[in-house]
């Protein structure tokens, strides 16, 4: 639409005095920026919340490219190269006109990712200042995507709507699959002192404690008097997310979809593995937090580089189905290692700074 192009031209002429700010805001919604926030929450605050955020962001960033590849709307700078400048490209190493690398325009994934992630975090943290941060970032990042020439204003508005829609979807899934209320007799799966599952039946108000499983499949105690809930297996929840993502394999041929599909698969596998074999503890020790984050960042860049070595650069940059599947496998391995295997080292980090 002409009014959108004219608005982008005005924004680029009047709101882009500092291109570095646009790039900084773009980083918040990039795959690396989102991953860093997820890992900070998971490794330095609450593991369960971090795992939930990983699923929310990964699933959403799979669903949106599926919509993009149906709408097929080019980015503003692609349609109007003489009027709109391109800044903060998603794939800096690829051509600005490479649609497979840079993706389509509608809807804006950055504009959807920020509200989905930060408002979910604010809801879990129950901090008023986080709600304010989420609101400011949602507006700022969304506007910056048009200033950068990456999206039309309607792309941004659609992204905002879809970001909140994703929050609603996960809330419904958590309520109706993860935490289903029941009455009468409940057979709850508990853990004995050796960590082995054992069944114990609770009836009416006689129960002193019941158990339910949350979005990640972890057992959570429920105090007496609270509604009793049916424990669900995490794989059921994850299977729904995976099945909703797989249709894109038949028609999507852009990097963002296959990257996010790998992240989703890796995150789900890591949650199961970590819960069964690792079960790392949260920490409040600053040195341990720093080491956890530094190690995760190192693994991300090191493993990503190593997994690219067996393949030709041109092949990896191509759009063949096999090359895109390799991208999915690469990100699945990276997320699995960071979220599932790497936490095995966390007990060593707890000893840093302790007096012998």
N, C-alpha and C positions, 0 to 999 in steps of 0.2 A: 504494500500500500504506500502511496506517495507520502502521506502524512508521517508514516513511520520513518521513511528515509530522511525526510526533512527534519524530523525531531532528532535523529541520530547525528545529522550534520550539525545541528545547533549544539547538541551535547558535546560533540568532539571539539567544536570551536570555543565553547565556554566553560566546560567542566573538565577539560583534559590538560590543565596547566602543568600537572605533574604525572607523567606517564608511569612513573614508578609506583604511585599509589594504585593505579589500575592493575598493575601487575601483582602487587601485594595482595589486593583483594581477590584477584584470580587464583592466587596460590591457596587461599583459604578453602576454595571449592575444588581444588585439583585433587587428583588421586593421592599424591604425597601429603598434601595438607590435611586431607580427611583422615588418612591413615595415621598421621602423627597424633591427631587429637584422640582417635580411637585408642591408640596404644598408651597415651598419657592417662586416659581414664582407666584403662584395663590394668596397667602395670603400676600406676601410682595412686589410684584412688579405689575404685570398686571393680573387681574382675567381672562380676555378673553384668554390670551396666556397660562396661566396655565391650563385652561379647554381644550384648543386645545391639549396641550402636554399629558394630561390625556387620551384623545381619541386616539392619535397617539400610545402611548406606550401600552395601553390596547389592541387595535386592533392588533397591530403587534405581541404582545406576545400571542395572540390567534391564529393568522395565522401560526406562525412558528411551534408550536407543531403539527398542522395539517399536515405540511410537514414532520416533524420528524417521525410521526406515519405512514407515507407512505413509507419513506426510510428505517426506522428501523435499523439504524446504531448504534451499541453499542459504548459506550465511549471507548477511548484508553486503560484506565486502566482496563476496563472490559475484553477487548479482549487480552491484553498483561499484565496480572498481575505481571509477573516476570520481566518485562522490564520498565513499566510505573507506576510511583507512583501517587496516587490520593490525591490531595490537593484542598481545597476550595470547598467542596461538596455543591451542591445546597440545599439539605436537610440534615443538620448535624445530626438530631436525627434518621435518617433512615439508614438502611444498605447501604454500598457503592455499593452493587450489586443489590439493589432494583431498577429495571428500572422504575417502576411506580413512585417512589419517586424522583429518580435522573434524569430521563428523558433520551432521546436518544441523539445522538451526532450531527447529521447533520440536519439542520445548527446550528451554534452557536447563541443562543439568546442574550447572552451578547454582542457579536460582532455586532449584528444587532441593539440592543437597544441603544447603545451609540451614533452611528452616527444619528439614527433616532431622538433621543431626543435632543442631543446637537446641531446638525446642524440646526434643526428646530428652536431651541431657538436662535441660532446666527442669523438666517434669520429674525426672528421677532424683535430681539433687535437691529440689524444693528450695531453691535460692532465688530471691527476688531479683538480685543483680544479674543472674544468669538469664532471666527472662528478658531483661533490658538489653543485654549483650546479643541475645538471639535476634531480637527485633531490629537492632541497629545493623547487625551484620546481614540480615536478610535483605533489608532495603539497600544497603550500601553495595553489597556484592551484585544484587540484581541490576541496579542502575549502572554499575561499572561494566557489566557485560554488554550493554548497549553503547556505552562510551567507547569501549574497546572495539566496536564494530563487529562483535561476534554474534550478537542477537538483536532481533527486532524487539521493540517494547512488548508486543503481544507474546513473543517467546518467553520473555521474563515473567509476565503475568501468569502465563500458563504454568511455568515452572513453580511459581509460588503456590498456586492452587494444588498442583500435583504433589509438592512437598508436604503440604498439610494433609493431603489425601493419603499419602503413604503412612503418616503418623496414625491416621484413623484406621487404616487397614491393619497395621500391626497391633493396635489397641484391640480391635475386634478379634484378631487371631489369638492374642494372648488371653482374652476373656473367654472365648468359646472353645478353644482347643487347649491352651496352656493351663487355664485355671477355671475349670467348669464346676459350678456350685451344684451340690447334690444334697439330698436329705436321706434319712434312714441309715442303713448299714453301709459302711465304707471299708473296703479292704485296702489298706495303705501299705505301700512298699517302704520298709524302713531298712536301716543299716545296723547290723550288729556291731559289737566292739571290734571285730576283725575287718569291718568294712564290707561284709558279704550281705547281699539282700536277704531280707526275711519278711514274711507277711504277718501283719498283726491286724486283727479286726477291731474296729471301734463301733460302738452302738450308742445312738442318742447323745445325751448330755454326759454320759458316763466317761467319755474320753477326756483325758487330761491334755492330750496333745495330738494333733493330726499333722500329716505331712502333705505337701503339694509340690509339684515341680514347676519351675518358672520357665521363661522363654528358652533358656539354654539347657533345660533338663536337669537343673540342679535342685536337690531337695532343700526345702525351706520350711522351718517350723512355723506352726500356726498355734497361737495360744488358745487356752480353753475359752469357749464362748464365741470364738470366731467361726464363720461359716466353714464347713469342711469341704475339701476339694479333692477331685480325683487326680492322682498323679498321672501324667502322660509321659510317653517316651519322646525324647527330643527328636528322634528320627522322624516321627510323624509330622512334627512342626516343620522340620527342615525339608521333608519330602514335598510338602505343599509349595514351599518357596522354590525348590529346584524345578518342579514340574511347571510352575508358572513362568520360569525363565527359559526353558528348553525350546519353546516354539521359535524363538529368535534364530536358532541354528538353521532354519529352513529358508530364511530370507534376509537376515541382517548380515552385512559384510563391512562393518566398521570396527575400528580398533576398540572404541569405548565399550561396546557390548562384550566383546570377547575378553577384554581385560577384567571387566566387572564380573563376568561369569566365572572366571578363574578365582577371583577374590571370594565370591560367594561359596564356591565349592571348597576352597581352602579353609575358609572360616568355619564352615559347618564341620568339616573333618577334624579341624583343630579343636573345636569345642568338645567333640566326643572323645578325642584322644586325651586332651588335657584333663577332662573330668575323670576318666578311667585310670590313667597311668601317672598323672602328674599332680593335679590338684594343688597348685601353688597357692601360697598364702599372701594376703595383701600386706603391704608394708607401710610404715610411716617414717622410715629412716631415709633421710635425704640422700646420703651417699648411695644407698641401694636403689633408690628411684632413678638417680642419674645414670648409674651403671646399667640398669634395665633398659632405659631409653637409648643410651649410646650403643649398646649391643644390638638392639632391634634395628636401629638405623644402619649400622654396619652390615648386619645380615641382609637387609633389603638390597643395598647397593652391591654387595659382594656376590650374593647368590644370583641376582639379576644379571650381573656381568658374566658370571661363570656359565649360566644356562644359555647364554647367547653364543658362546664360543664355538660350539659344534656346527653352527649354521652360518651360511653366507649372509652378509648384511643386506644384500638386495632381496634375498628370499624373505628375510624377516620383515623387511619394509613393504613387501608385496601384499596383495589382497587375495591370494589363493586360500581356499578353505583350509588346507593343511597348515599354512603359515599362521593363520588366525587361531587354529587349534593349538599350535605350539605356544602362542601367546597365552591362551587360556591355561594350558598346563604349567607354564612358567609362573604365572601369578598364583595359581593354586598351590604350587610347591612352596613359594615364598611365604604366603600367608600361613600355610600349615606349619612351616618351620618356626616362624616368628611367634605365632599364637599357641602352638601345641607343643613343640619340641624344646624350643629355646628356654621356656620357663623352668626346665629341669635344673638349670644353672642358678636359679634365684637363691637357693639356700647359701650358696657360696658368697653371694653379694651381701647377705645379711651379716656376714662376719667382718666386713670391711669397717675399720674404725673401732672395732671392739677391742678392749684391753684384754690381753691374754693373762 
